[in-house]
Amino acid sequence: MPGSVAPLDLAGVTIPHHFRCPISLELMLDPVTVCTGQTYDRASIDSWVATGNTTCPVTRTRLTDFTLIPNHTLRRLIQDWCVSHRSLGVERIPTPKQPADAPLVRSLLASAAVGGVASRLAALRRLCALARESEKNRAVISTHETRSALLEIAFEGGEQPGCSDADQPALVAMAVLSMLPLSEAESAVVATRPERLHRLGEIVKGHPSTEARINAAAVIESVATGTRSAETRATIGGMDGVMAGLVALVEQPGNPRAVRVGIRGLLAMCLAKENRTRAVAAGAAAAVVRRMGELSSSDLERALATVELLCRGEGGREAVVAGWGGGAAAVASLVRLMAWKASGRAAEHAAGALVAVLGGSEALHREAVAAGVVAHLLLMVQGGCSDRAKRKAQLLLKLLRPAWPHRDFIANSDDFIQAF
């Protein structure tokens, strides 16, 4: 490193320049070398490449190979330096985790396919740990060969899931699958086998392990998303235990992942018309509505999309209104959620649900206007929303026009005229 770079301190000790990452200028914890011969900390160079950069940060030459080679010699030197300065408060750098690579994944799959329960379980747990570590690892793991092998392991042992040691490999394989997308063909391998759908329903509905129920729900969502057939989605939603299990996850207290996976599963199911009535009957409307205030941006979008679809099913509007404690409360909540991000998809789905909730009730129309919905709708029409969102906003403006107390003023305003 150039001598003009000011040395950094760690616990009052100057870090040698050659121990610092050229990107972060911090002590390297896991030094790796790229094809240009330059060495960086793995986390820093991974982040550099992930943001779209294709050149070496130091030499500015194009990276022709993105393989990262561990620099064991430099790492040992850094570790020795840390140990020699331990009395000054410098801590040893942690042993880096081995990233996934194709040979390792194949080796683990081979061990998971045959042998005793203990050895199979160890291989699958290692694969699961790798998948949880990073998106990059999941990309390496997520090949057709790997997913197909995991599907066979996940559904071995028949329809009835158990809790014995012999059943653990199947449950861990399902945990890995819960983190991977499934292709249409792979989804069909599950969706066209009633015994496999039955097994998923049994796990998501009544397995004593919450983690197992969440993983099964995630696989259900992947299968439903992977298939292009509404009929297949309806078949999945009609399996005993599926809807009830997804709703139970949404209602799971203190478990954000359970709530998130449950909502994603319900949304995937409700894309099929037949499943909306089933979801309403299972209590999905009240369960999702109760979680609105604690969801992240992306989860809120999915929750509102689910509510909008539920409103289109038999008894859905009434269930949504009841879940919010009445029509006035439902209207106020949807208007508030619409304002949360007027240009986003959340606002679009809130507007769609609001159309259904308002119906022909003049009293609810007045409630919506009093809550300030007109301003939010005009922002949607004028802003950068999708065409579909703008159409929903325009529909609501037309529906609410008679309830606006200053109709003459609003009818003459440029914003209102452009809304139509």
Salt bridges, closest charged atoms under 4 A:
ASP30 OD2 - ARG42 NE 2.69
ASP46 OD1 - LYS136 NZ 3.26
GLU135 OE1 - ARG138 NH2 2.95
GLU152 OE2 - ARG196 NH2 3.31
GLU156 OE2 - ARG120 NH2 3.09
GLU159 OE1 - HIS198 NE2 3.72
GLU184 OE1 - ARG228 NE 3.01
GLU186 OE2 - HIS144 ND1 2.71
GLU186 OE1 - ARG147 NE 2.68
GLU195 OE2 - ARG193 NE 2.55
GLU202 OE2 - HIS198 NE2 3.70
GLU202 OE2 - LYS205 NZ 3.96
GLU211 OE2 - ARG132 NH2 3.62
GLU211 OE2 - ARG257 NH1 2.90
GLU221 OE2 - ARG264 NH2 3.72
ASP240 OD2 - LYS205 NZ 3.15
GLU251 OE2 - ARG290 NH2 3.18
GLU294 OE2 - ARG291 NH1 3.07
ASP299 OD1 - ARG302 NH1 3.73
GLU308 OE2 - ARG312 NH2 3.05
GLU308 OE1 - HIS349 ND1 2.89
GLU308 OE2 - LYS392 NZ 2.77
GLU348 OE2 - ARG388 NE 2.61
GLU348 OE2 - LYS392 NZ 3.33
